[in-house]
Amino acid sequence: MTQSKNRSNAPAGEVRFGPFTFDSGSLRLSRHGRPLPLQTQPARALRALLEARGAIVSRKALQTAVWGDRHVDPELGLNQCIRRIRTALDDRAGAPLYVETVRGEGYRFVAPITDQTPPQSPEPERRRRLPSAAVAAMAILATAVTLMIGARGPTIDRAPEPAPRPDALNVPSDRDPARPVAMPPAAWEAFLAARQDRLAGLQDDPEASLERLQRAVALYPTFAPAWVELARTEQRRDQPRQARHERVVKALDRALEADPEMGEAHLLRADQAFFWEWDWDRARHHYEAAVRYAPERSDAHKGFAFWLSNQGRLDEAIRHVQQATRLDPVSVRLEADLGFFLMRAGRYDEAIEPCRRAIDLDPEGRPGHSCLLEASALLGSPQAPPIDSIESLMGLAGADEAALEEVLRGEESTLYRRYWKWTLAGFLKKAEAGRPHPIALARTYAQLGQPAEAARWLVQAEMQRSTFMPFIAIDPWLRKLSGEPEYDQLIQRLDLS
């Protein structure tokens, strides 16, 4: 295939998907009418994916569509193109709305596509209203359902094969083409609306999404992706924490009953076991399953790293976080997390670099600056205190000029201590106002060398079921509390020894 031949097969004119419009002739991409920057090579790859209309496009075919017969390094070429397309579409490899990676095969475009055809001459309304609406609905639904059932990605996984319903659209299953899969249109539409609201950040009031998803699973009880989306929605609802946990677990268990190989469901179930139940065996089972069934998900590797570090297997944990950063190379949070994992392993000098990378990715954000501050403090001399990071963190916390001057001026050797005293005062003020943060208080007291106070706040954190509790035995500040009776007893109760 040559480039010219590929271009001749491209869809003519403009196509629409979600809020985006793509002109296959000019290679221009826009969102709600506003042009988006997309270089020529990624735009050619996007055109090839759109042309395929949901079919898998092999890596070789994409390379030919973009570069013709010229050989290009795939890491520097096609992988970069796909990353740029996802950036432009605000898409994620781990939870794709548009471009899905099909392991070992290539990529495919998973969103419904609509051609922008020129207006036709008027026809009598009675003759054309029903047929055109029906054809459009069936085309969009057939594309959406076929992609959802064939997907091996973590969010829109295959649906099981219940008995066909008379009012359902039957699409062959990738597990057994001879057996149909029933997908009521209303179930798919309700699920998609709720999922897109979450990914677009529109779930300030999740009750509407909850209602949609409950309708979806009522219509199609073995719809695993809808059960997972229901679990995510329950996590966002304002409800007692124990009730929230029970509802989330119930939805995830239903998802796994429907599809035992759904990586995303295993990952979320593992998080519940790890951070809330403190059930290390159950967490291990689901994290391992998440990595096995969804190895392309950066959060699956990060989650498994949580469990490995909790078990003291820090070198293995670091390797999984490094893999997560390779899968998502522009994640600020993952770079900072890598720094913190290195700190937990006592590799303070190595932690400096990922902390700085996080700052480079987001100079105004908290994760990178917090990472660099702690790594520098743990490393000590000859690492100079990161004054810019301290100033940034204080600014993010609302410090005024007087506070900044009080902390930043004076001897460098006592800078960390002045900063920690200032943060402690803020945490204590929140505690007095009825908004305590026990883990933050425990770590700050530990940083200031007050182990008894730190241990006391850790007990409060246990009572609040803090999500940081699984790490108290490996946190470089908190493990200094070893020998404090309350701390040692807590380690025994949580089976962290």
VEXDREN-2710 file (C-alpha; in Angstrom, 1 decimal):
% VEXDREN-2710
k/r/px/py/pz
1/MET/0.0/0.0/0.0
2/THR/1.4/3.5/-0.8
3/GLN/0.4/6.7/0.7
4/SER/-1.4/7.9/-2.4
5/LYS/-3.5/4.7/-2.5
6/ASN/-4.4/5.1/1.2
7/ARG/-5.4/8.7/0.6
8/SER/-7.8/7.7/-2.2
9/ASN/-9.6/5.4/0.2
10/ALA/-10.0/7.9/3.0
11/PRO/-13.5/9.1/3.9
12/ALA/-14.3/12.1/1.8
13/GLY/-15.0/15.4/3.5
14/GLU/-15.6/15.7/7.3
15/VAL/-16.5/13.1/9.8
16/ARG/-17.7/13.6/13.4
17/PHE/-17.2/11.6/16.6
18/GLY/-18.1/12.8/20.0
19/PRO/-17.4/16.6/20.1
20/PHE/-14.7/16.3/17.4
21/THR/-14.8/17.0/13.7
22/PHE/-12.0/15.7/11.4
23/ASP/-11.5/16.9/7.8
24/SER/-9.8/14.0/5.9
25/GLY/-8.7/16.3/3.1
26/SER/-7.0/19.0/5.0
27/LEU/-6.2/16.8/8.0
28/ARG/-7.7/19.4/10.3
29/LEU/-9.1/18.4/13.7
30/SER/-11.5/20.5/15.7
31/ARG/-13.5/20.3/18.9
32/HIS/-16.9/22.1/19.0
33/GLY/-15.7/24.0/16.0
34/ARG/-12.4/25.1/17.6
35/PRO/-9.2/24.0/15.7
36/LEU/-6.9/21.6/17.6
37/PRO/-3.2/21.3/17.0
38/LEU/-2.3/17.9/15.4
39/GLN/0.8/17.4/13.4
40/THR/0.6/15.9/9.9
41/GLN/1.8/12.4/10.7
42/PRO/-0.5/11.8/13.7
43/ALA/-3.3/13.3/11.5
44/ARG/-2.6/10.7/8.8
45/ALA/-2.7/7.9/11.3
46/LEU/-6.0/9.2/12.7
47/ARG/-7.4/9.3/9.1
48/ALA/-6.4/5.7/8.6
49/LEU/-8.1/4.7/11.8
50/LEU/-11.3/6.6/10.9
51/GLU/-11.3/5.0/7.4
52/ALA/-11.3/1.5/9.0
53/ARG/-14.6/2.3/10.7
54/GLY/-13.9/0.2/13.8
55/ALA/-11.8/-2.6/12.2
56/ILE/-8.4/-3.3/13.6
57/VAL/-5.6/-1.5/11.7
58/SER/-2.3/-3.2/12.0
59/ARG/0.8/-1.3/13.0
60/LYS/2.3/-2.1/9.6
61/ALA/-0.7/-0.7/7.8
62/LEU/-0.6/2.5/9.9
63/GLN/3.1/3.0/9.3
64/THR/2.4/2.7/5.5
65/ALA/-0.5/5.1/5.7
66/VAL/1.7/7.7/7.4
67/TRP/5.2/7.1/5.9
68/GLY/4.6/5.0/2.8
69/ASP/7.4/2.5/2.3
70/ARG/9.9/4.4/4.3
71/HIS/11.2/2.6/7.4
72/VAL/10.7/4.5/10.7
73/ASP/11.6/3.5/14.2
74/PRO/8.2/2.4/15.8
75/GLU/9.1/3.9/19.2
76/LEU/9.9/7.3/17.7
77/GLY/7.4/7.0/15.0
78/LEU/4.0/5.3/15.3
79/ASN/4.0/5.1/19.1
80/GLN/4.5/8.9/19.2
81/CYS/1.8/9.4/16.6
82/ILE/-0.7/7.4/18.7
83/ARG/0.3/9.3/21.9
84/ARG/-0.3/12.6/20.1
85/ILE/-3.7/11.5/18.8
86/ARG/-4.7/10.5/22.3
87/THR/-3.4/13.8/23.7
88/ALA/-5.4/15.8/21.1
89/LEU/-8.6/13.8/21.9
90/ASP/-8.0/13.8/25.6
91/ASP/-8.0/10.0/25.4
92/ARG/-6.4/7.4/27.7
93/ALA/-4.7/4.2/26.6
94/GLY/-6.0/2.5/29.8
95/ALA/-9.6/3.6/29.3
96/PRO/-10.1/4.5/25.6
97/LEU/-13.0/6.5/24.3
98/TYR/-11.5/6.7/20.8
99/VAL/-8.3/4.9/20.1
100/GLU/-7.9/1.4/21.5
101/THR/-4.7/-0.7/21.5
102/VAL/-5.4/-4.3/20.4
103/ARG/-2.4/-6.2/21.8
104/GLY/-0.4/-8.0/19.2
105/GLU/-2.6/-6.7/16.4
106/GLY/-2.7/-2.9/16.1
107/TYR/-5.2/-0.2/16.9
108/ARG/-8.8/0.6/16.2
109/PHE/-11.2/3.5/16.5
110/VAL/-13.9/2.6/19.0
111/ALA/-16.3/5.6/19.0
112/PRO/-19.3/5.9/16.6
113/ILE/-18.4/8.0/13.5
114/THR/-20.9/10.1/11.6
115/ASP/-20.3/11.4/8.0
116/GLN/-20.9/15.0/7.4
117/THR/-22.8/14.6/4.1
118/PRO/-24.1/17.5/2.0
119/PRO/-27.8/18.3/2.5
120/GLN/-30.1/16.5/0.1
121/SER/-33.0/17.9/-1.8
122/PRO/-36.1/18.1/0.3
123/GLU/-38.4/15.1/0.4
124/PRO/-41.8/14.7/1.9
125/GLU/-41.5/14.3/5.6
126/ARG/-43.7/11.3/5.8
127/ARG/-41.5/9.4/3.4
128/ARG/-38.1/10.0/4.9
129/ARG/-38.4/10.6/8.6
130/LEU/-38.6/7.0/9.9
131/PRO/-36.2/5.3/7.5
132/SER/-33.4/7.9/8.0
133/ALA/-33.7/7.9/11.8
134/ALA/-33.7/4.1/11.9
135/VAL/-30.7/3.7/9.6
136/ALA/-28.7/6.3/11.6
137/ALA/-29.6/4.7/14.9
138/MET/-28.8/1.2/13.7
139/ALA/-25.5/2.2/12.2
140/ILE/-24.3/4.0/15.2
141/LEU/-25.5/1.3/17.6
142/ALA/-24.1/-1.5/15.5
143/THR/-20.7/0.2/15.4
144/ALA/-20.7/0.9/19.1
145/VAL/-21.9/-2.6/20.1
146/THR/-19.5/-4.4/17.8
147/LEU/-16.6/-2.4/19.1
148/MET/-17.6/-2.9/22.7
149/ILE/-18.0/-6.7/22.4
150/GLY/-14.8/-7.1/20.4
151/ALA/-12.8/-4.9/22.8
152/ARG/-10.1/-6.4/24.9
153/GLY/-9.4/-3.1/26.6
154/PRO/-9.9/-2.5/30.3
155/THR/-13.1/-0.5/30.3
156/ILE/-15.3/-1.7/27.4
157/ASP/-14.7/-5.4/27.6
158/ARG/-16.5/-8.2/26.0
159/ALA/-20.1/-8.8/27.2
160/PRO/-21.2/-12.4/28.1
161/GLU/-23.7/-14.2/25.9
162/PRO/-27.2/-14.2/27.4
163/ALA/-30.2/-15.4/25.5
164/PRO/-31.2/-13.1/22.7
165/ARG/-34.1/-10.7/23.4
166/PRO/-36.8/-9.9/20.8
167/ASP/-36.2/-6.2/21.1
168/ALA/-32.4/-6.4/21.1
169/LEU/-29.8/-5.9/18.3
170/ASN/-27.9/-9.2/17.8
171/VAL/-24.2/-9.0/17.1
172/PRO/-21.8/-11.9/16.8
173/SER/-19.6/-12.6/19.8
174/ASP/-15.8/-12.7/19.5
175/ARG/-15.8/-15.6/21.9
176/ASP/-18.1/-17.8/19.8
177/PRO/-19.3/-16.3/16.5
178/ALA/-22.1/-18.9/16.3
179/ARG/-23.8/-17.5/19.4
180/PRO/-25.4/-14.1/19.4
181/VAL/-25.0/-11.4/22.0
182/ALA/-28.1/-9.3/22.9
183/MET/-27.5/-5.7/23.6
184/PRO/-30.6/-3.5/24.1
185/PRO/-30.0/-0.1/22.6
186/ALA/-31.2/1.7/25.7
187/ALA/-28.7/-0.1/27.9
188/TRP/-25.8/0.9/25.7
189/GLU/-26.9/4.5/25.5
190/ALA/-27.4/4.9/29.2
191/PHE/-24.0/3.4/29.9
192/LEU/-22.2/5.6/27.4
193/ALA/-23.8/8.8/28.6
194/ALA/-22.8/8.1/32.2
195/ARG/-19.3/7.1/31.3
196/GLN/-18.7/10.1/29.1
197/ASP/-20.0/12.4/31.9
198/ARG/-17.4/10.9/34.2
199/LEU/-14.5/11.1/31.8
200/ALA/-15.4/14.7/30.9
201/GLY/-15.5/15.7/34.6
202/LEU/-19.3/16.3/34.6
203/GLN/-20.2/14.2/37.6
204/ASP/-20.5/16.8/40.3
205/ASP/-24.0/15.4/40.9
206/PRO/-23.6/11.6/40.2
207/GLU/-27.3/10.8/40.8
208/ALA/-28.3/11.2/37.2
209/SER/-25.5/8.9/36.2
210/LEU/-26.5/6.4/38.9
211/GLU/-30.0/6.4/37.5
212/ARG/-28.8/5.7/33.9
213/LEU/-26.5/2.9/35.0
214/GLN/-29.1/1.2/37.1
215/ARG/-31.4/1.3/34.0
216/ALA/-28.5/-0.2/31.9
217/VAL/-27.9/-3.1/34.2
218/ALA/-31.6/-3.7/34.7
219/LEU/-32.0/-4.0/30.9
220/TYR/-28.8/-6.1/30.5
221/PRO/-27.8/-7.7/33.9
222/THR/-24.6/-9.2/32.5
223/PHE/-23.3/-5.9/31.1
224/ALA/-19.9/-5.9/33.0
225/PRO/-18.7/-2.4/31.9
226/ALA/-21.9/-0.9/33.2
227/TRP/-21.4/-2.6/36.6
228/VAL/-17.9/-1.1/36.7
229/GLU/-19.2/2.3/35.8
230/LEU/-21.8/1.9/38.5
231/ALA/-19.1/1.1/41.0
232/ARG/-17.2/4.3/40.0
233/THR/-20.3/6.3/40.3
234/GLU/-21.0/4.9/43.8
235/GLN/-17.5/6.0/44.8
236/ARG/-18.5/9.6/44.0
237/ARG/-21.7/9.7/45.9
238/ASP/-22.1/11.5/49.2
239/GLN/-22.8/8.6/51.6
240/PRO/-21.4/6.9/54.7
241/ARG/-18.0/5.3/53.9
242/GLN/-19.0/1.8/54.9
243/ALA/-22.2/1.9/52.8
244/ARG/-20.2/3.3/49.9
245/HIS/-17.7/0.5/50.2
246/GLU/-20.4/-2.2/50.3
247/ARG/-22.2/-0.8/47.2
248/VAL/-19.0/-0.5/45.3
249/VAL/-17.9/-4.1/46.1
250/LYS/-21.4/-5.4/45.2
251/ALA/-21.2/-3.7/41.7
252/LEU/-17.7/-5.0/41.1
253/ASP/-18.5/-8.5/42.1
254/ARG/-21.4/-8.4/39.6
255/ALA/-19.0/-7.2/36.9
256/LEU/-16.6/-10.0/37.6
257/GLU/-19.4/-12.6/37.6
258/ALA/-20.3/-11.3/34.1
259/ASP/-16.7/-11.2/32.9
260/PRO/-14.0/-12.8/35.1
261/GLU/-11.3/-11.5/32.8
262/MET/-12.1/-7.8/33.0
263/GLY/-8.9/-6.1/34.1
264/GLU/-10.5/-2.9/35.3
265/ALA/-13.0/-4.7/37.5
266/HIS/-10.2/-6.6/39.1
267/LEU/-8.2/-3.5/39.7
268/LEU/-11.0/-1.6/41.4
269/ARG/-11.8/-4.6/43.5
270/ALA/-8.2/-4.9/44.5
271/ASP/-8.2/-1.3/45.6
272/GLN/-11.2/-1.9/47.8
273/ALA/-9.5/-4.9/49.4
274/PHE/-6.1/-3.1/49.8
275/PHE/-7.1/0.4/51.0
276/TRP/-10.4/-0.3/52.9
277/GLU/-10.6/-4.0/53.9
278/TRP/-6.8/-4.4/54.6
279/ASP/-7.2/-7.9/53.2
280/TRP/-3.8/-8.5/51.7
281/ASP/-4.5/-11.9/50.2
282/ARG/-7.6/-10.7/48.4
283/ALA/-5.8/-7.6/47.2
284/ARG/-3.0/-9.8/45.8
285/HIS/-5.5/-12.0/43.9
286/HIS/-7.2/-9.1/42.2
287/TYR/-4.0/-7.0/41.5
288/GLU/-2.4/-10.0/39.9
289/ALA/-5.5/-10.5/37.8
290/ALA/-5.5/-6.8/36.8
291/VAL/-2.0/-7.0/35.5
292/ARG/-2.6/-10.3/33.8
293/TYR/-5.8/-9.2/31.9
294/ALA/-4.9/-5.6/31.4
295/PRO/-1.1/-5.3/31.2
296/GLU/-1.5/-2.1/29.1
297/ARG/-3.0/-0.2/32.1
298/SER/-0.5/1.9/34.0
299/ASP/-2.8/2.0/37.0
300/ALA/-2.8/-1.8/37.2
301/HIS/1.0/-1.9/37.5
302/LYS/0.9/0.9/40.0
303/GLY/-1.8/-0.9/42.1
304/PHE/0.3/-4.1/42.1
305/ALA/3.3/-2.0/43.2
306/PHE/1.2/-0.9/46.2
307/TRP/0.7/-4.5/47.2
308/LEU/4.3/-5.5/46.6
309/SER/5.6/-2.6/48.6
310/ASN/3.2/-3.5/51.4
311/GLN/4.8/-6.9/51.5
312/GLY/8.3/-5.5/51.6
313/ARG/9.1/-6.5/48.0
314/LEU/10.2/-3.0/47.1
315/ASP/12.5/-3.7/44.2
316/GLU/9.7/-5.5/42.4
317/ALA/7.3/-2.7/43.3
318/ILE/9.7/-0.1/41.7
319/ARG/9.9/-2.2/38.5
320/HIS/6.1/-2.1/38.2
321/VAL/6.0/1.6/38.8
322/GLN/8.7/2.1/36.2
323/GLN/6.6/0.1/33.8
324/ALA/3.6/2.3/34.6
325/THR/5.6/5.4/33.7
326/ARG/6.6/3.8/30.4
327/LEU/2.9/3.2/29.6
328/ASP/2.0/6.7/30.6
329/PRO/5.1/8.9/30.1
330/VAL/3.5/12.2/30.8
331/SER/1.8/11.4/34.1
332/VAL/2.9/13.8/36.8
333/ARG/1.4/11.6/39.5
334/LEU/3.3/8.5/38.3
335/GLU/6.7/10.2/38.2
336/ALA/6.1/11.5/41.8
337/ASP/4.9/8.1/42.9
338/LEU/8.1/6.5/41.5
339/GLY/10.1/9.0/43.6
340/PHE/8.1/8.0/46.7
341/PHE/8.6/4.3/46.0
342/LEU/12.3/4.8/45.7
343/MET/12.3/6.6/49.0
344/ARG/10.5/3.7/50.6
345/ALA/13.3/1.5/49.4
346/GLY/15.9/3.9/50.9
347/ARG/17.1/4.9/47.4
348/TYR/16.9/8.6/48.2
349/ASP/19.5/9.8/45.7
350/GLU/17.7/8.0/42.8
351/ALA/14.4/9.5/43.9
352/ILE/15.5/13.0/43.1
353/GLU/15.3/12.5/39.3
354/PRO/11.7/11.4/39.0
355/CYS/10.7/14.1/41.4
356/ARG/12.3/16.7/39.2
357/ARG/10.6/15.1/36.1
358/ALA/7.2/15.5/37.8
359/ILE/8.0/19.2/38.4
360/ASP/9.0/19.6/34.8
361/LEU/5.7/18.2/33.7
362/ASP/3.7/20.4/36.1
363/PRO/5.8/23.2/37.6
364/GLU/2.8/24.5/39.6
365/GLY/1.5/21.2/40.9
366/ARG/1.9/19.7/44.4
367/PRO/3.1/16.1/43.6
368/GLY/6.5/16.9/42.2
369/HIS/7.4/19.5/44.8
370/SER/6.3/17.3/47.7
371/CYS/8.4/14.5/46.2
372/LEU/11.5/16.6/45.8
373/LEU/11.1/18.1/49.3
374/GLU/10.9/14.7/51.0
375/ALA/13.6/13.1/48.9
376/SER/16.0/16.0/49.6
377/ALA/15.2/16.0/53.3
378/LEU/15.8/12.2/53.6
379/LEU/19.0/12.4/51.5
380/GLY/20.4/15.3/53.7
381/SER/23.8/16.8/53.0
382/PRO/25.1/17.4/50.4
383/GLN/21.6/17.8/48.9
384/ALA/20.6/21.4/49.4
385/PRO/17.0/22.1/50.5
386/PRO/14.8/22.8/47.5
387/ILE/13.8/26.3/48.4
388/ASP/11.7/26.8/45.3
389/SER/9.6/23.7/46.1
390/ILE/9.1/24.8/49.7
391/GLU/7.9/28.2/48.5
392/SER/5.6/26.6/46.0
393/LEU/4.1/24.2/48.5
394/MET/3.5/27.0/51.0
395/GLY/1.9/29.1/48.3
396/LEU/-0.4/26.2/47.4
397/ALA/-1.4/26.0/51.1
398/GLY/-2.2/29.7/51.2
399/ALA/0.8/31.1/53.0
400/ASP/1.1/34.9/53.2
401/GLU/4.3/36.9/52.7
402/ALA/4.9/37.0/56.5
403/ALA/4.8/33.2/56.7
404/LEU/7.0/32.7/53.7
405/GLU/9.6/35.1/55.1
406/GLU/9.5/33.4/58.5
407/VAL/10.1/30.0/57.1
408/LEU/12.5/30.8/54.2
409/ARG/14.9/33.2/56.0
410/GLY/17.4/31.9/58.5
411/GLU/19.9/29.1/58.6
412/GLU/19.7/26.5/55.8
413/SER/20.4/23.7/58.3
414/THR/17.0/24.3/60.1
415/LEU/14.9/25.1/57.0
416/TYR/13.1/21.8/57.0
417/ARG/12.3/22.0/60.6
418/ARG/10.8/25.6/60.2
419/TYR/8.8/24.3/57.3
420/TRP/7.4/21.3/59.2
421/LYS/6.5/23.4/62.2
422/TRP/4.6/25.7/59.9
423/THR/2.7/22.8/58.3
424/LEU/2.0/21.2/61.7
425/ALA/0.4/24.5/62.8
426/GLY/-1.9/24.3/59.8
427/PHE/-2.9/20.7/60.4
428/LEU/-3.6/21.3/64.1
429/LYS/-5.8/24.3/63.2
430/LYS/-7.8/22.0/60.9
431/ALA/-8.0/19.4/63.6
432/GLU/-9.4/22.0/66.0
433/ALA/-12.0/22.9/63.4
434/GLY/-13.1/19.3/63.3
435/ARG/-11.3/18.4/60.1
436/PRO/-8.3/16.4/61.3
437/HIS/-5.9/14.7/58.9
438/PRO/-4.3/12.1/61.2
439/ILE/-1.8/10.7/58.7
440/ALA/-0.5/14.2/57.8
441/LEU/-0.2/14.9/61.5
442/ALA/1.6/11.6/62.3
443/ARG/4.1/12.1/59.5
444/THR/4.8/15.7/60.5
445/TYR/5.3/14.8/64.1
446/ALA/7.7/12.0/62.9
447/GLN/9.6/14.5/60.8
448/LEU/9.9/16.8/63.8
449/GLY/11.2/13.9/65.9
450/GLN/8.2/13.5/68.2
451/PRO/7.5/9.7/67.9
452/ALA/4.9/9.5/70.7
453/GLU/2.7/12.1/69.2
454/ALA/3.1/10.6/65.8
455/ALA/2.1/7.1/67.1
456/ARG/-1.0/8.6/68.8
457/TRP/-2.2/10.2/65.5
458/LEU/-1.6/6.9/63.7
459/VAL/-4.1/5.2/66.0
460/GLN/-6.6/7.9/65.0
461/ALA/-5.8/7.2/61.4
462/GLU/-6.6/3.5/61.9
463/MET/-9.9/4.4/63.5
464/GLN/-10.7/6.6/60.4
465/ARG/-9.5/3.8/58.1
466/SER/-7.1/6.0/56.4
467/THR/-6.0/4.8/52.9
468/PHE/-2.4/5.4/53.9
469/MET/-2.4/2.7/56.6
470/PRO/-1.0/-0.1/54.3
471/PHE/2.2/1.9/54.0
472/ILE/3.0/2.8/57.6
473/ALA/5.6/0.0/58.0
474/ILE/7.6/1.2/54.9
475/ASP/7.1/5.0/55.0
476/PRO/10.6/6.3/55.6
477/TRP/9.4/8.8/58.3
478/LEU/6.9/6.5/60.1
479/ARG/9.2/3.5/60.3
480/LYS/11.3/5.6/62.6
481/LEU/8.6/5.1/65.2
482/SER/9.6/1.4/65.6
483/GLY/9.9/0.8/69.3
484/GLU/6.9/3.0/70.2
485/PRO/4.4/0.6/71.8
486/GLU/1.3/2.0/70.0
487/TYR/3.1/1.9/66.6
488/ASP/4.4/-1.6/67.1
489/GLN/1.0/-2.9/68.2
490/LEU/-0.6/-1.2/65.1
491/ILE/1.9/-3.0/62.9
492/GLN/0.9/-6.3/64.5
493/ARG/-2.9/-5.6/64.2
494/LEU/-2.6/-4.9/60.5
495/ASP/-0.3/-7.8/59.8
496/LEU/2.4/-5.5/58.4
497/SER/5.4/-7.0/60.2
END
